[in-house]
Amino acid sequence: MTDSPRRILAIQTAYLGDCVLTLPLLREAKALYPQSRLSVLTLPRTAALFQEFPAVDDVLADDKRGADSGILGALRLAGRLKSRGFDLAIIPHRSLRSALLALLAGIPRRVGFASSAGWFLMTHRAPFDWATHDLDRNLSLLKALDPSLSPSKDVWRGVAASDQARASIAARWGSLRLAPGAPVVGLHAGSAWGTKRWPEDRWAELCRRLKSQGFEPLLTGGPDDATLSSRVAAASGAASLAGMTGLGELKALMEKLSLFVTNDSGPMHVACAMGVPALAIFGPTTRGLGFFPYGARNEVAEVELGCRPCPGSLHGPMTCPHGHFLCMKLITVDEVFSRAMRMLSGREKANRKRKEASRGLLTIFLALFPFSFSLFPL
């Protein structure tokens, strides 16, 4: 691109996980055009995620299921966007509506995927590769603008919990009555799609087994997951914060976890972004769709079946179209528990190595500079 844009609009009005996987794209866009003002158009429920991200200057709400719904709502929204004078739109969301909004807003340069429903409305297009993780696919949009771009390998840089969110979680922590010093394992049993939910009784049994090994299971989730999580908690003795945390608090909660066991969900991607090892349970979806937990420390529990992934949807239907639900039923508690224990063991070993290395450095320092403590006592 010859002229650097002054005002950039990124459009991402999909689900939480899609928004999390857009964050590295936004950071790289800001690094590529540091003098520009970067705004994000997103749903009201995901606005907080972008508001707390340092690369983003402004967050605009697209209430596409409310005030901005329908043709008239979209036209009004496009008019508001046009008044802001954006000169570049970056559109990872592959919907026709998103592309049309950018066009109607008079944004002269629009970059999106060649497979987007609104591909013909784009001025710059990037190929969409199913073999690539969605985070990397999103980053490839900038290659359509600058083919020489080399994104940072620290993909989650800038993702952090706020002090306010940390204080909110700290204020609630005591009421959970967790065993002092016990490692905490987060568990996300819910999903908006029925076939993405591992059976409820298996979550309860997994919680019981974790408790028997000295770990504290803690259930997470949004308001729609609260009832399910309460039943699992009652059946297993696990603690639950489901329905009691916003996006900011969820990030702060992740900082306290040793492992996150989850269905294929938005919080799975939040865990990855916060550096928490994630063990994901995949039923109707597969790694081949590109939305698996990003990073070498994460794992996916799944079974090979000819009917996976469920056809016709990236997310999976509410009920199994074949009536057997084997993609989830064949994933046993034994397997998930075994994987969880192995991942937890690996994390403990890594922590011990770091502590031993720190002690070794302190020993060397004391041997070389024994006088330092007499001059500067602790």
C-alpha positions in Angstrom: 0.0 0.0 0.0 1.5 3.3 -1.1 -0.3 5.7 1.3 -0.4 4.9 5.0 -4.0 5.0 6.3 -5.0 7.5 8.9 -8.1 5.8 10.2 -8.4 2.0 10.2 -11.6 0.1 10.9 -11.4 -3.6 11.8 -14.8 -5.4 11.5 -15.2 -8.5 13.7 -18.8 -9.2 14.8 -18.6 -13.0 15.2 -18.3 -15.0 18.4 -15.9 -14.5 21.4 -13.4 -17.0 20.1 -13.2 -15.3 16.7 -12.6 -12.0 18.4 -9.8 -13.4 20.5 -8.1 -14.8 17.4 -8.4 -11.3 15.8 -6.2 -9.7 18.5 -2.8 -10.5 17.0 -4.0 -9.1 13.6 -4.9 -5.8 15.3 -1.6 -5.6 17.1 0.3 -6.2 13.8 -1.9 -3.7 12.0 -1.0 -1.1 14.6 2.7 -1.9 14.3 2.5 -1.7 10.5 0.7 1.7 10.7 1.7 3.2 14.1 0.5 6.7 13.3 -3.0 5.5 12.4 -6.1 5.4 14.6 -7.4 1.8 14.9 -11.1 1.3 15.6 -12.9 -2.0 16.0 -16.5 -2.7 15.1 -17.8 -5.6 17.2 -20.8 -6.8 19.1 -21.7 -5.2 22.5 -21.0 -8.4 24.3 -17.4 -8.6 23.0 -16.6 -4.9 23.2 -14.7 -5.2 26.6 -12.2 -7.6 25.0 -11.1 -4.9 22.5 -11.4 -2.0 24.9 -8.7 -3.6 27.1 -6.3 -4.3 24.2 -3.6 -1.7 23.9 -3.4 -1.7 20.1 -7.0 -0.5 19.8 -7.9 3.2 20.0 -11.6 3.0 19.8 -14.4 0.4 20.0 -17.7 0.8 18.1 -20.8 -1.4 18.8 -22.7 -3.2 16.1 -25.9 -4.3 17.7 -26.9 -6.4 14.7 -29.4 -8.4 16.7 -31.0 -5.2 18.1 -30.9 -1.6 17.0 -28.7 -2.2 14.0 -30.6 -5.2 12.7 -32.1 -5.5 9.3 -31.5 -3.4 6.2 -32.5 0.0 7.8 -30.3 -0.8 10.9 -27.3 -1.6 8.7 -27.8 1.6 6.7 -27.9 3.7 9.8 -24.7 2.0 11.1 -23.0 2.5 7.8 -23.9 6.2 7.9 -22.3 6.5 11.4 -19.2 4.8 10.1 -19.0 7.0 7.1 -19.0 10.1 9.3 -15.7 8.9 10.9 -13.8 9.0 7.6 -12.1 5.6 7.7 -9.7 5.0 4.8 -8.9 1.3 5.4 -11.2 -1.6 6.5 -9.7 -4.9 7.6 -12.4 -7.5 7.6 -11.6 -11.0 9.1 -15.3 -11.7 9.5 -16.3 -13.5 6.3 -19.9 -12.3 6.1 -21.6 -10.4 3.3 -23.0 -7.9 5.8 -19.5 -6.9 7.1 -18.2 -6.4 3.6 -21.3 -4.4 2.6 -21.0 -2.2 5.7 -17.4 -1.2 4.7 -18.6 -0.4 1.2 -21.6 1.6 2.3 -19.4 3.5 4.8 -17.3 4.7 1.8 -14.1 3.1 3.0 -11.9 3.2 -0.2 -9.6 0.3 0.7 -11.2 -2.9 2.0 -9.2 -6.1 2.7 -10.8 -9.4 3.4 -10.7 -13.1 2.4 -11.1 -14.4 -1.1 -13.6 -16.9 0.2 -15.7 -14.3 2.0 -19.3 -14.0 1.1 -18.6 -10.5 0.2 -15.3 -11.1 -1.6 -16.4 -9.1 -4.7 -16.7 -6.0 -2.5 -13.0 -6.2 -1.4 -10.3 -4.1 -3.0 -7.6 -6.4 -1.5 -8.1 -10.1 -1.0 -6.1 -12.8 0.9 -6.5 -16.5 0.2 -8.3 -18.5 2.9 -6.5 -21.8 3.7 -8.4 -24.4 5.8 -5.1 -26.0 6.6 -4.0 -22.9 8.6 -5.0 -21.9 12.1 -7.5 -19.1 12.1 -5.1 -16.8 14.0 -2.6 -17.2 11.2 -5.3 -16.8 8.6 -6.2 -13.5 10.1 -2.6 -12.3 10.1 -2.4 -13.2 6.4 -4.9 -10.3 5.7 -2.0 -7.9 6.2 0.1 -9.7 3.6 -2.5 -8.5 1.1 -1.4 -5.0 2.0 2.3 -5.6 2.6 3.7 -8.9 1.2 7.0 -8.3 3.1 5.3 -8.3 6.5 6.8 -10.7 9.0 4.5 -10.9 12.1 5.9 -11.2 15.6 6.2 -14.7 16.9 4.9 -13.5 20.3 1.3 -13.7 19.0 -0.4 -12.9 22.3 1.7 -9.9 23.3 -0.5 -7.2 24.8 -3.2 -9.6 26.0 -3.5 -9.1 29.8 -6.0 -8.7 32.6 -6.6 -5.3 34.1 -5.8 -4.4 37.7 -9.5 -3.8 38.3 -10.5 -7.3 37.0 -7.7 -8.8 39.2 -9.1 -7.0 42.2 -12.6 -8.2 41.4 -11.5 -11.9 41.2 -9.4 -11.5 44.4 -12.4 -10.2 46.3 -14.4 -13.3 45.3 -11.7 -15.8 45.8 -12.1 -16.4 49.5 -15.8 -17.2 49.1 -14.9 -20.2 46.9 -13.4 -22.0 49.9 -10.7 -23.6 47.9 -8.0 -25.6 49.7 -5.1 -23.3 50.5 -2.2 -23.8 48.1 -4.0 -26.4 46.0 -3.5 -26.0 42.2 -6.7 -24.8 40.5 -8.0 -26.4 37.3 -10.6 -24.5 35.3 -13.4 -26.3 33.6 -15.8 -25.0 30.9 -18.7 -27.4 30.5 -21.0 -25.2 28.5 -21.5 -24.2 24.9 -24.1 -22.4 22.8 -24.3 -25.6 20.6 -25.6 -28.8 22.1 -23.3 -31.2 20.2 -20.2 -29.3 21.5 -21.1 -30.2 25.1 -19.3 -33.2 26.6 -21.9 -35.1 28.7 -22.7 -33.5 32.0 -22.1 -36.6 34.2 -18.6 -36.9 32.8 -17.7 -33.3 33.8 -18.9 -34.2 37.3 -16.8 -37.3 37.4 -13.8 -35.5 36.1 -14.1 -32.9 38.9 -14.3 -35.6 41.5 -11.2 -37.3 40.2 -9.3 -34.0 40.2 -10.3 -33.3 43.8 -9.1 -36.8 44.8 -5.7 -35.9 43.5 -5.4 -32.7 45.4 -6.5 -30.3 42.7 -9.4 -27.8 43.0 -11.8 -27.8 40.1 -13.4 -24.5 39.3 -16.2 -24.2 36.7 -16.4 -21.2 34.5 -18.9 -19.9 32.0 -21.3 -17.2 31.0 -24.9 -16.6 32.2 -26.2 -19.3 29.8 -23.8 -21.8 31.3 -24.7 -21.1 35.0 -27.4 -23.7 35.5 -25.4 -26.5 33.9 -22.3 -25.6 35.9 -24.3 -25.4 39.1 -25.5 -29.0 38.6 -22.0 -30.2 37.9 -20.7 -28.4 41.0 -23.5 -29.8 43.2 -22.8 -33.4 41.9 -19.0 -33.1 42.4 -18.2 -30.6 45.1 -16.5 -28.3 42.6 -16.5 -24.5 42.9 -18.2 -22.4 40.3 -18.0 -18.9 39.0 -20.1 -19.6 35.9 -22.4 -16.6 35.1 -20.5 -14.4 37.6 -17.6 -13.1 35.5 -17.3 -10.7 32.6 -14.6 -10.9 29.9 -12.2 -8.9 31.8 -12.6 -11.0 34.9 -12.3 -14.2 32.9 -8.8 -13.1 31.9 -7.9 -12.4 35.5 -9.3 -15.7 36.5 -7.2 -17.5 34.0 -4.1 -16.2 35.7 -4.9 -18.3 38.7 -5.3 -21.6 36.8 -2.8 -24.4 36.3 -4.9 -26.0 33.5 -8.1 -25.3 31.6 -10.3 -28.2 30.5 -12.9 -27.1 28.0 -15.3 -27.8 25.3 -14.6 -26.1 21.9 -15.5 -22.6 23.1 -14.5 -18.9 23.2 -13.0 -19.3 26.7 -10.7 -21.9 25.3 -9.1 -19.2 23.2 -9.0 -16.8 26.1 -7.0 -19.4 28.1 -4.5 -19.8 25.2 -4.1 -16.0 25.0 -3.5 -15.8 28.8 -0.8 -18.6 28.6 -2.8 -21.3 30.4 -2.4 -24.8 29.0 -5.7 -25.8 27.5 -7.1 -29.4 27.1 -10.0 -29.1 24.6 -12.7 -31.7 24.0 -13.7 -31.7 20.4 -16.9 -33.5 19.2 -18.6 -32.1 16.0 -15.7 -29.8 15.2 -12.2 -30.9 14.2 -8.7 -29.4 14.2 -8.9 -29.2 10.4 -11.3 -26.3 10.7 -8.5 -24.2 12.1 -10.0 -23.2 15.5 -8.1 -25.6 17.8 -6.3 -24.2 20.8 -3.3 -22.3 19.5 0.1 -23.2 21.0 2.4 -26.2 21.5 1.4 -26.7 25.2 -2.3 -27.3 24.3 -4.0 -30.6 23.5 -7.3 -31.8 21.9 -9.2 -34.9 23.0 -11.1 -36.3 20.1 -12.0 -39.5 18.3 -11.8 -40.3 14.6 -15.2 -40.8 13.0 -16.3 -40.6 9.4 -19.1 -38.1 10.3 -16.7 -35.5 11.7 -16.9 -32.6 11.3 -20.6 -32.3 11.3 -21.5 -31.1 7.8 -23.1 -27.7 7.1 -21.8 -25.8 10.2 -18.5 -24.6 11.6 -19.9 -25.0 15.1 -21.9 -28.2 15.1 -25.7 -28.5 15.4 -27.8 -28.6 18.5 -28.4 -32.3 18.2 -26.5 -35.1 16.5 -27.9 -35.5 13.0 -27.2 -39.3 13.1 -28.7 -39.7 16.6 -25.7 -41.5 18.2 -23.5 -38.5 19.4 -20.5 -40.9 19.3 -18.1 -38.0 18.7 -18.6 -37.0 22.4 -19.7 -40.3 24.0 -16.5 -42.1 22.9 -14.3 -39.6 24.7 -14.1 -41.2 28.1 -13.4 -39.6 31.5 -10.4 -41.9 31.8 -8.8 -40.4 28.7 -9.5 -36.8 29.7 -8.4 -37.3 33.3 -5.2 -39.0 32.1 -4.4 -36.2 29.7 -5.1 -33.6 32.3 -2.8 -35.3 34.9 0.0 -35.6 32.4 -0.3 -31.9 31.4 -0.4 -30.8 35.1 2.6 -33.0 35.8 4.5 -31.3 33.0 3.6 -27.9 34.2 4.7 -28.8 37.8 8.0 -30.1 36.4 8.6 -26.8 34.5 7.8 -24.8 37.6 10.3 -26.8 39.6 13.0 -26.3 37.0 12.4 -22.6 37.0 12.6 -22.5 40.8 15.8 -24.6 40.8 17.3 -22.3 38.1 16.5 -19.2 40.3 18.0 -20.8 43.4 21.1 -21.7 41.3 21.5 -18.1 40.2 21.1 -16.8 43.8 23.7 -19.3 45.0 26.2 -18.1 42.4 25.4 -14.5 43.2 26.0 -15.0 46.9 29.3 -16.9 46.2 30.6 -14.1 44.0 29.3 -11.2 46.0 29.0 -12.3 49.7 29.6 -8.7 50.9 26.5 -7.4 49.2 24.2 -8.6 51.9 26.3 -7.1 54.6 26.2 -3.7 52.8 22.6 -4.0 51.7 20.8 -6.2 54.3 17.3 -7.5 53.3 
